[in-house]
Amino acid sequence: MILAAACSHSGGSESDTARHGDNDAIGVSSGKIAEVTAIELKPSVFNHEIVSNGHVTASGKADVNFQAQGVISAVYVKNGQRVEKGQKLGALDTYKIENQLEKERNAVAAATLEMQDVLIGQGYDPEHTENVPQEMMRLARLRSGLEQAELSLAATRRELSDATLKAPIAGVVANLTTKPFNMTGSEPFCRIISDRGMEVEFTVIEGELAMLKPGDEVSVSPFSDPATVVAGRISEINPMVDANGMVKVWATIGKSAGLLDGMNVRVRVRRRVVEALVVPKSAVVLRSGRQVVFTLEDGKAIWNYVTTGLENLDQYTVTEGLKAGDKVIISGNLNLAHETDVELKIEN
């Protein structure tokens, strides 16, 4: 229930003012009515909010490059393009590889003929190798050079396959600077960033660690677009406090929703705290550098020093100075003094 009151200033005695340290209270001018509203203080659920800065990282990413050295003949993708796993990214000039492949096919054919001669010399029919003992077949392949020729052919076939670079994961192409007709180098051809899930890494102070647990809900907003809010949940909490008293926390986001790898973001963590005495931030004013809340008692505005605990964007929890059932003034309290007379009016 919200209570509304009209108050007139009786000032309060100088001793009362001094007793409450009212060195910077303004007071309400004589004859001027101040409209105030109030709430009855009751234990309630408090949505605690921790705010931190962090950055986004992709849940999966891969730097890809050609396995072989050569001249790049084609680039099939561009930065920002989404690719599927196995999709072609680029290709090398394969003239030398194909030429080598043909030579090794011929080498295999020649070695096969040589192996058949070895088998015939041992009295076996090369057309029915199933009748040749396993050890004799192994020796025939070694003597003919067929074993080595087949290994070389397999390696060249693999090199030809590697001349076409394919995406190892589905995602978005990034860091692509390579152009056709240039030699491959030590730098990756490009990076593939998975867009099926993102992570946010952020830090909290040591004193807030006890308030967090895996599974807590977070909301993430990029600095570049604060209106965009993406939901996620805490996935990991590093069990170490660094030299600055900070703890690393990670949260997962199901969909990227426009967030990019490396993006700076604002992170808000929310937890529900039950049975707390909660007041709006508008109820708390500063007097002589201390927090004060005015309550309504017997037709007067009473000055109360308070100690606040947790806070979010709009509210504080009060740990000392108030009790359940107090009628707390939440507006029109900036100019009040201790024991200002009020006329309480109740509005539904």
N, C-alpha and C positions, 0 to 999 in steps of 0.2 A: 504494500500500500504506500502510495506517495502522499506525503502530508505537505500542505502549503501553509505558510504563516506570514502575517504582516507584523513587522516589528518596529517599535519606536525606541529611540535611544534615551536611556536613563543614565548611561555613562558608566556605572560601576565606580566604586570608590577608588581613590588613588592607591590605597593599600592593596585592594584586590588586583589592580593592574600590576603593581610592583611584584605582588606575590606570584603572578603568572608570567612575569618577565615580558610584559607587553610593551617592548621598547619600540616596535615598529607597527603596531596596530593602528589603523586609521580611525576606526569608529564611525558611527552613523551620525550625520549632522542632526541637531535638534529640530524636531518637527518634520523630518523627512522619513517617509515610510519605505522600508526595504522589503521587497517581495522575496521570500525564500521558499525552497522546497526541501523536504526531508523524507527519509526512508526509515523504516524500522529495521534494525540490524538483526539478522537471523543467520545461523549457520547455513551455508549453501555451497554448491559446487563451484569451484574456481578453476577456470581453464588457464593453467600456467603456460606461459610462452617464453621460450628461450630464442633469442635472435642472434644469428652468427653470419659471417661471410664465408663463402666457400667457392669451390670451382668444380665444374662438371668434367667427368672422364667417361669415356665409352666403356661399357662392360666388356667389349671385345674389340681388339684392333690388331692389325698385322701389317708390318712393313714388308713389301714384296719386291723381289729383284730377280733378274735372270740368273740361272745357275751357271750359264756359260758366257764367255766373252764374245763379243761380236758387234756388228753394226745393226742398229735398230732400223727395221724396214717399215714398221707400221705401229701406230698408236691408236687404239680403238676406243679410248674413253677420254673423258675430260674431268676436271675438278668439279666436285659437287654432284656428279652423276651417280645414281644408285645402280649397283651391279648385284647379280646373283652369284652364288657359289659356283665356280667352274666357268664363269663367263670370261671370254678372252679380253685381256687388257692391252697386250702389245705383242709384237713378234720380231724376231731377228731375221736377218738375211740368211737363208739356208743353203745357198749354192754349194759352199764347201762341204757342208754336212751331208747333203744329198749325194755329192760326188764320192765322199768317203763311204757312205752307206752302200753305194753300188759296188765299190771295190771290195767291200767286206762280204757282200752277197756272193760275189764271184769267188772270193777266198773260201767261203763255206762250201760252195759247189765243188771246187777243186779238192778240198779236204775230204768231202764225202766220197768222191771217186777213189781217192787214195785209201780211205778206210775200207772200201769195198775190195780193193786189190789185196789188202792185208787179210781180210776175211777169206778171200778165195785161196790165198796162199796157205791158210791154215785148214783148208778143206771145208769151209762153210759156205752156204749159199747166201749171198748178201741180200737177196730178195726175201729171205725168210729169217730175219734177224731174231725172231722170237725163239729160234732153235739154237741161237748162239749163247753159250754160257755168259753169265754176267761179268765175270772177271776177264774173259777173252774180249768181250765187247768194250770194256773199259780200256784195255791195252790197245786195241785197234784204234779207238778214238784218239788216244794220246799219241800213238806213233804217226798217225795221219795228220795230226795238227787240227783235227776237227773240233776238239774241245775248246782250244784257244780261239779258233776262228768264230765259233758261235758266241763266245763271251765278248769278243770285240764287236760283233754285229749287234748284240743286245745293248752294249754300252752306247753305240752310235745311234741306235733307235731311240734310246732314252734321251740322248743329246738333242735329237731332232724334235722329240716331244717337248723338251724343256725350252726349245726355241720359241714356243708359243707360251706366253705368260698368262696364267689364269688366276682368277680371284679365289683365294683359299676359304674365304667366308663371304657371306652376303653383307653388304653395307654400302657406304658412300665413299667415293674416291676423294682423296686429299693429298696434298703435297706433291702433285704431279708437275714436274718441270721438264721432263725428258721430251725431246723432239725427234722425229724421224731423221735417219741418215747420220745420227751421232753414235759414237761408241758407248757401250755400256760402261758403267763405272762402279765405284765402291758404294755410292749413295743409293738408297732404295729407289726403284722405279716410281713407286707411289705408296701411299698408305691406304688401307681399307679400314674404315671405321664402322663397326656394327651400329645400326640404328634401331635395333630391336630392344635395347635396354641401355639405360645410362646410370651412372653412379655419381653421387655428389659427396665430395670430401670436405669436411668443415671441422672447426675446433670449438670446444667449449672450455670454460674455465674449470679448474679442479673442483671448486665448490658446487658446480652444477652437475657433476658426474652422477651423484646419487639420484638425481631426478630423471635420469635417462635409462632406457632399457631397449633392447632389440624389439622391433615391432611397433615402437612409438611412431605416430603419424608426423610427417613433416610436410611443409609446403615450400616450394622453391620458386623464386622469381628472379629472372635475369636483370642485372643492373641496367641493361640497354632497353628493357621493356618491363617496368615494374607491374604493369597491369596484367601481364601473363603470370598465372599461378599454376604450378604443376605439383600434383600430390605424389608423395612417396612414403617409404617407411624405413626406419633405422635398421640396417642389416648387420653392422659390426661396430664395436667400440674397442678401441685399442687400450689394453690394460696397462698403460704407461703414462706417466705425467712428464712432460718435457721440462727443460730448464726454465721455461717461462710460465710454468704452472698451467699448461694447456694440454687437453686430451683430444686426440683425433677420433672423429666419428665418420662413418660412412652410411649413406642412405641409398636405396635403390629406387629407380623410377621406371615404371613399366614401359612407358613409351617416351620417346625423345621429346615430342611435342614442341619442336622448334629449338630445343636446346642443342648446343654444339659442343664438341669436345674442347675442353680448355676454357669454356665460358665462365666468367665470374658471376656469381649469383648470391642472393640473400636467402638464407635458410631460416625458417621458423619451425620450432619444435613445440608441439602442444601436448600437455598432459592434464588430465582431470584430477583435481585435488578436492576431496570431499570434506564436508564439515569444517569449512573455514569461515571466518568472519571477513566478509568482503565488502569494500567500500569503493565507490567510483573515485577516480583520481581527482575529480572536481571537489570532493569533500575534504581533501587534504590541502591545507595552506601552510605557509612558512611564517613563523613568528620567532624573531631573534635566532634564525638559523635552525630552528627545530620544527618538526612536523606537528601540526595541530589540527584537530577535528572538533568542530562545534556540535554539541548535542542540545536537544530541547529538554529542559527539566523545569517543571513548575512555572511555566510561562517565561523562562529565561533561556538565553543562549549561553551554554556553559562551555568553557574552554577546556580542552583535554589534550595533553601531550600524548602522542601515540608513537608506537614503534611498528613500522611496516615490515612485512616479510617479502613474499613473492609478489611479482607484478607482471601484468601483461600490457597490452596497448591501452586499455581503458580502466583497469582496476588494480587495487592493492589488496593483499591480505593484511589484516591487523593482528599482531601478536601480543601487544600490550597497550593498555590505555582505554579500551572499550570492552563492552560485554554484550551478550545477546539481549535484545529488548531495547537497547538504547535507540533513541530517535536521532539520526544523524542528518545534519543539514548538508545538502549536496549542491545547492546553488544559492547565490546571493550572500555568500559567506566571506567574501574578500574584505569587506569593511566592518565586519562585526567585532565587538569587544566582549570581554568576559561579563556575563550577567546582564547583557542587553535584554530589556523587557521585550517579549514577543506575545502576540495574540495568535494562538494556534487555531487554524482553520483546517478542517479535514475535508479533502476532496476524494471522491472515488475514482 
